[in-house]
Amino acid sequence: MRNWLPLALLATAPAWAQEEVPFITTPDQVTLAMLQAAGVKASDHVIDLGSGDGRIVITAARRFGASGLGVEIVPELVVQSRANARRAGVAQRVEFLEQDLFRTDLARATVVTMYLLPEVNLQLRPRLLALAPGTRIVSHDWDMGDWAPDRTLTIDVPDKAIGREKLSRVHLWTVPAQVQGLWCATGAQLEITQRFQAFSATLTARGQAASGQAAPVRVFDGRIEGARLQAVGVHGDRLQWQGGALQQDDGRRFVRAGAAGCP
């Protein structure tokens, strides 16, 4: 089985890619490494963008019990993928669509896998960042520009046909919660600046101006891991300390500020 780079994407590729890489194969060991890096399990729904013959989605279902969707624009490969899924005994858990990946609804995904060109990854990046916090994104070889991966694996591929290096890189990202902005709690406010999965936060006590006392300020940096900021839980438009950097604030809940700021 093979996982192809969709032909339609070649229109966005640089000249060298159009001439030298009309099709790119994902070796079996790389397919498995991508799914293992994402920690795929039976409760996951894997969406593979540019699914070729369906090997990633089929392996996710057969090896890990996951459900999945493969999106491919080449009709013959979609037909082949469905036949491969039947032979593997996983046709009830997977689906393959002949579809433009940019028109694909990604909302159900808990894992998104890709073997696309870097320019296409960047075009997809805003949609990926908008997915539910904790969604895992795995890309074979190509990164996401200045959105640095949380983890990168290097895998020896002695028979790799493309490039001088006989290896593949598997990049993993976990979609971070969107927490940029001002958050309010009784007697305090929290200002968060976010850049992808990194954040800086300033916690300021409020309500002391009338007494002439300076409001104490604490500043700290950290990383966002899905729906958690270090030891802070994120639930939609609410944050709650759960120990860690600000243990004295355990149990304090913050609500995202409105247009007028904190009351």
LINMOZI-V414680 format. One record per pair of residues at least 12 apart in sequence whose ideal C-beta (glycine too) atoms are under 7 Angstrom apart, sorted by sequence separation. I is the first residue (numbers start at 1). GAP is how many residues later the second one is. D is the distance in Angstrom with one decimal. If there is no record, write none. Layout:
BEGIN
i:I gap:GAP d:D
i:I gap:GAP d:D
END
This chain:
BEGIN
i:10 gap:12 d:6.9
i:57 gap:12 d:6.8
i:155 gap:12 d:6.2
i:180 gap:12 d:6.0
i:231 gap:12 d:5.0
i:57 gap:13 d:4.4
i:154 gap:13 d:5.6
i:155 gap:13 d:4.9
i:179 gap:13 d:5.1
i:180 gap:13 d:6.6
i:190 gap:13 d:5.2
i:204 gap:13 d:5.2
i:231 gap:13 d:2.6
i:240 gap:13 d:4.9
i:46 gap:14 d:4.4
i:82 gap:14 d:5.4
i:180 gap:14 d:4.2
i:230 gap:14 d:5.1
i:231 gap:14 d:6.7
i:81 gap:15 d:4.2
i:154 gap:15 d:5.6
i:155 gap:15 d:6.5
i:179 gap:15 d:5.7
i:188 gap:15 d:6.2
i:189 gap:15 d:5.4
i:202 gap:15 d:6.2
i:203 gap:15 d:4.6
i:230 gap:15 d:5.7
i:238 gap:15 d:6.0
i:239 gap:15 d:4.2
i:5 gap:16 d:6.7
i:54 gap:16 d:4.9
i:112 gap:16 d:6.5
i:153 gap:16 d:7.0
i:188 gap:16 d:6.6
i:238 gap:16 d:6.8
i:152 gap:17 d:5.8
i:153 gap:17 d:4.4
i:188 gap:17 d:5.4
i:189 gap:17 d:5.8
i:202 gap:17 d:5.1
i:238 gap:17 d:5.8
i:5 gap:18 d:6.2
i:78 gap:18 d:5.1
i:121 gap:18 d:6.2
i:152 gap:18 d:6.9
i:187 gap:18 d:6.1
i:188 gap:18 d:6.0
i:237 gap:18 d:6.3
i:4 gap:19 d:5.0
i:5 gap:19 d:4.4
i:51 gap:19 d:2.9
i:125 gap:19 d:5.4
i:152 gap:19 d:5.2
i:187 gap:19 d:5.8
i:201 gap:19 d:5.8
i:237 gap:19 d:4.3
i:4 gap:20 d:6.8
i:40 gap:20 d:5.4
i:46 gap:20 d:5.3
i:48 gap:20 d:6.9
i:51 gap:20 d:5.8
i:52 gap:20 d:6.3
i:78 gap:20 d:4.6
i:176 gap:20 d:6.4
i:179 gap:20 d:6.5
i:187 gap:20 d:5.4
i:45 gap:21 d:6.8
i:47 gap:21 d:6.8
i:51 gap:21 d:4.7
i:106 gap:21 d:6.3
i:121 gap:21 d:5.3
i:151 gap:21 d:4.5
i:176 gap:21 d:4.3
i:200 gap:21 d:4.9
i:3 gap:22 d:6.8
i:34 gap:22 d:6.8
i:42 gap:22 d:6.5
i:44 gap:22 d:4.4
i:45 gap:22 d:5.0
i:46 gap:22 d:4.0
i:47 gap:22 d:4.8
i:48 gap:22 d:4.8
i:49 gap:22 d:5.5
i:50 gap:22 d:6.5
i:109 gap:22 d:6.5
i:122 gap:22 d:6.8
i:125 gap:22 d:6.3
i:149 gap:22 d:4.0
i:150 gap:22 d:5.6
i:199 gap:22 d:7.0
i:2 gap:23 d:5.0
i:3 gap:23 d:3.8
i:41 gap:23 d:5.9
i:42 gap:23 d:3.5
i:45 gap:23 d:6.4
i:48 gap:23 d:6.9
i:75 gap:23 d:5.4
i:112 gap:23 d:6.8
i:121 gap:23 d:5.5
i:122 gap:23 d:5.4
i:149 gap:23 d:5.7
i:150 gap:23 d:5.7
i:199 gap:23 d:5.9
i:31 gap:24 d:5.5
i:35 gap:24 d:6.2
i:40 gap:24 d:4.6
i:42 gap:24 d:6.1
i:47 gap:24 d:7.0
i:53 gap:24 d:5.8
i:72 gap:24 d:6.6
i:118 gap:24 d:4.5
i:149 gap:24 d:5.4
i:150 gap:24 d:5.6
i:31 gap:25 d:5.5
i:35 gap:25 d:5.5
i:41 gap:25 d:6.9
i:52 gap:25 d:5.5
i:73 gap:25 d:6.4
i:106 gap:25 d:6.1
i:110 gap:25 d:5.9
i:111 gap:25 d:4.8
i:112 gap:25 d:5.0
i:113 gap:25 d:4.9
i:114 gap:25 d:4.8
i:115 gap:25 d:4.1
i:117 gap:25 d:6.5
i:118 gap:25 d:6.9
i:198 gap:25 d:5.8
i:199 gap:25 d:5.8
i:220 gap:25 d:5.1
i:40 gap:26 d:5.3
i:58 gap:26 d:5.8
i:62 gap:26 d:5.1
i:67 gap:26 d:4.7
i:68 gap:26 d:4.8
i:69 gap:26 d:5.1
i:70 gap:26 d:4.4
i:71 gap:26 d:5.6
i:72 gap:26 d:6.4
i:73 gap:26 d:7.0
i:109 gap:26 d:6.0
i:116 gap:26 d:6.5
i:147 gap:26 d:6.8
i:197 gap:26 d:5.4
i:32 gap:27 d:6.6
i:53 gap:27 d:5.0
i:54 gap:27 d:3.0
i:58 gap:27 d:5.5
i:67 gap:27 d:6.7
i:73 gap:27 d:6.3
i:111 gap:27 d:6.9
i:141 gap:27 d:6.0
i:197 gap:27 d:4.8
i:3 gap:28 d:7.0
i:31 gap:28 d:5.5
i:53 gap:28 d:5.5
i:62 gap:28 d:5.2
i:69 gap:28 d:6.8
i:71 gap:28 d:5.0
i:140 gap:28 d:6.2
i:141 gap:28 d:5.5
i:143 gap:28 d:5.5
i:218 gap:28 d:6.9
i:26 gap:29 d:6.8
i:35 gap:29 d:6.4
i:61 gap:29 d:3.8
i:144 gap:29 d:6.7
i:51 gap:30 d:6.3
i:54 gap:30 d:5.2
i:58 gap:30 d:5.1
i:71 gap:30 d:5.1
i:140 gap:30 d:6.2
i:199 gap:30 d:6.2
i:53 gap:31 d:5.9
i:54 gap:31 d:6.1
i:58 gap:32 d:5.9
i:61 gap:32 d:4.5
i:138 gap:32 d:6.4
i:139 gap:32 d:4.7
i:61 gap:33 d:5.1
i:71 gap:33 d:4.9
i:138 gap:33 d:7.0
i:138 gap:34 d:5.5
i:58 gap:36 d:6.4
i:136 gap:36 d:6.5
i:137 gap:36 d:4.4
i:57 gap:37 d:5.0
i:136 gap:38 d:5.6
i:137 gap:38 d:6.7
i:134 gap:40 d:6.3
i:135 gap:40 d:4.3
i:134 gap:41 d:6.5
i:54 gap:42 d:5.7
i:133 gap:42 d:5.7
i:132 gap:43 d:6.8
i:133 gap:43 d:6.2
i:203 gap:43 d:6.7
i:6 gap:44 d:4.6
i:131 gap:44 d:4.9
i:133 gap:44 d:3.9
i:5 gap:45 d:6.2
i:51 gap:45 d:6.5
i:179 gap:45 d:6.7
i:4 gap:46 d:7.0
i:129 gap:46 d:6.3
i:128 gap:47 d:6.6
i:150 gap:47 d:6.8
i:177 gap:47 d:5.9
i:3 gap:48 d:6.8
i:4 gap:48 d:3.7
i:176 gap:48 d:3.8
i:3 gap:49 d:3.9
i:147 gap:49 d:4.9
i:177 gap:49 d:6.9
i:2 gap:50 d:5.4
i:3 gap:50 d:6.7
i:176 gap:50 d:6.9
i:177 gap:50 d:4.9
i:179 gap:50 d:6.5
i:2 gap:51 d:5.0
i:50 gap:51 d:6.2
i:174 gap:51 d:6.4
i:1 gap:52 d:4.5
i:3 gap:52 d:5.3
i:49 gap:52 d:4.4
i:174 gap:52 d:5.3
i:1 gap:53 d:7.0
i:2 gap:53 d:6.9
i:3 gap:53 d:6.0
i:1 gap:54 d:4.1
i:49 gap:55 d:6.9
i:179 gap:55 d:6.3
i:183 gap:56 d:5.6
i:206 gap:56 d:6.9
i:56 gap:57 d:5.2
i:177 gap:57 d:4.3
i:47 gap:59 d:6.0
i:47 gap:62 d:4.2
i:45 gap:63 d:5.1
i:49 gap:63 d:6.7
i:45 gap:64 d:5.9
i:50 gap:64 d:6.7
i:190 gap:64 d:5.4
i:8 gap:65 d:5.0
i:45 gap:65 d:5.3
i:46 gap:65 d:4.6
i:47 gap:65 d:5.2
i:48 gap:65 d:4.6
i:49 gap:65 d:5.0
i:50 gap:65 d:6.2
i:6 gap:66 d:6.5
i:7 gap:66 d:7.0
i:44 gap:66 d:4.6
i:50 gap:66 d:5.7
i:6 gap:67 d:5.0
i:7 gap:67 d:6.2
i:44 gap:67 d:5.3
i:46 gap:67 d:6.3
i:49 gap:67 d:6.6
i:185 gap:67 d:5.3
i:6 gap:68 d:6.7
i:185 gap:68 d:6.2
i:185 gap:69 d:4.5
i:184 gap:70 d:6.2
i:40 gap:71 d:5.8
i:183 gap:71 d:3.8
i:184 gap:71 d:5.6
i:183 gap:72 d:6.7
i:4 gap:73 d:6.3
i:38 gap:73 d:4.7
i:183 gap:73 d:5.7
i:184 gap:73 d:5.0
i:189 gap:73 d:4.6
i:183 gap:74 d:6.4
i:181 gap:75 d:6.5
i:182 gap:75 d:3.9
i:181 gap:76 d:6.8
i:184 gap:78 d:3.7
i:34 gap:79 d:5.7
i:182 gap:79 d:6.3
i:184 gap:79 d:6.9
i:182 gap:80 d:6.5
i:1 gap:83 d:5.9
i:26 gap:89 d:5.5
i:24 gap:91 d:6.4
i:134 gap:92 d:3.4
i:133 gap:93 d:4.8
i:134 gap:93 d:5.7
i:133 gap:94 d:4.1
i:38 gap:98 d:4.2
i:17 gap:100 d:6.2
i:38 gap:100 d:5.0
i:37 gap:101 d:5.8
i:133 gap:101 d:6.7
i:13 gap:104 d:5.1
i:34 gap:104 d:4.6
i:12 gap:105 d:6.5
i:34 gap:106 d:6.4
i:9 gap:107 d:6.3
i:12 gap:107 d:5.1
i:9 gap:108 d:5.9
i:12 gap:108 d:6.0
i:5 gap:110 d:6.3
i:30 gap:110 d:6.0
i:5 gap:111 d:6.8
i:9 gap:111 d:5.5
i:3 gap:112 d:5.9
i:26 gap:114 d:5.9
i:37 gap:114 d:6.7
i:37 gap:116 d:6.0
i:33 gap:120 d:6.0
i:33 gap:122 d:5.4
i:30 gap:125 d:5.7
i:29 gap:126 d:6.2
i:30 gap:127 d:6.6
i:27 gap:130 d:5.2
i:37 gap:133 d:5.4
i:38 gap:134 d:6.4
i:37 gap:135 d:4.8
i:25 gap:136 d:7.0
i:34 gap:136 d:5.3
i:33 gap:137 d:5.2
i:24 gap:138 d:6.0
i:30 gap:138 d:4.8
i:30 gap:140 d:6.7
i:21 gap:141 d:5.8
END
